[in-house]
Structure formats: structure tokens, C-alpha cells
Amino acid sequence: MCTLERSTSAAPTTPSRTLGCRAPPAPLPCIYFGSSSAAALPVAGRFADVYLTWGEPPQAAAAKIDKVRAEAAAHGRKIRFGIRLHTISRDTSDAAWAVADQLLADLTAEQIAKATALHAKSESEGQR
């Protein structure tokens, strides 16, 4: 953590500022990073402790994880991974699927088209 301190030079009319840095916190906090753009994967490999991705088809997630793992290895690092998923929990699988089916049934074709168009214009790789 850095602090800015005011000090005076030899001439009292010309104050200056000095930057004093303390030791970093111990232990250092983990860096969690999530982004799917081509530019982001090397950044994740070099700096992140944990790379986060969205739920996507398993083969797509595996390919992205392999890329980030290779980026980390190129810097002599190992990285952990996490995935963000929305879940519906009920007492049985059938009950959970019934809720999911009802959520989808409540959407109109217009709502789906609007969301699809909005996501297609997004700068977020994961949204497209």
C-alpha cells in the first residue's frame, strides 16, 4: 500500500511530495479474473490466480481452460479455475426441470428476439 507524504525541500517555500510504500499485505489476496476475449486470456495466464468462465458447452469451456492453462505455464505459473452457473434446486430433478420449463414457457418470442439482438451487439465476448 502506498501513501503520499508531504515534505519540504531545503527551501521552505517549495514543498514537494514523496511517495512512501509499505510492504504488501501478507498473505497476498488471490486475483480472480474472468473474460473470454482473445486479449484477456494472456492477461489471465500471467496475473490471475483463478480464472472464471461462464457456463458454456463443455468442449468450449475445456478449450478456453486449455488456452489459459497454457498461457499460465508460459509464465511458469499454475492457475485454478471456476465456472459461474445459474442453478435451479428442487427436491427432485423432475421438479427442477419443471421450474426451468415454466420459466422458458413464460418468455414471449418478442422477449427472446429482443434479448438475442441485445446480446449480439454486446462488446462482451461471453454475451455474444
Phi, psi and omega in degrees: 000136182250148177231152178254123182244143177266131176226167179247145177277187179302324177267117186297346181272358181236079179293150175229170179240141176239147180258121178245132182245134174267168178297149178294160180296150177232123000281159176293142177289151176288145176260117176260134186221135177219123174186146184250002182290157179300326180289333185281329186298318175296326178296315178300315181297326183277325190241333187282147171269326180226125176261130182249139177226165176278165171291129180208173180308139185308320181292327177290317178296318180297319179296318179294317179299318178299319180296314181293320178299319178294321177298316180296317180298327179296340178253014179069029184240157169245146184229148176260167185227151175219158180226140180257124179228147170267132181237154172239115183253127174221175182295331179227160177298318179300319180293321178294316179295327178297319177295315179299316179299321180292319177301316179291322180295332181283348179278138176270161177301325179295317179297319180295316180296319180296314180295320179297316179295318180298314181292326180296331180272352185294146173280348180283122179302319182292333180282331181282000000 
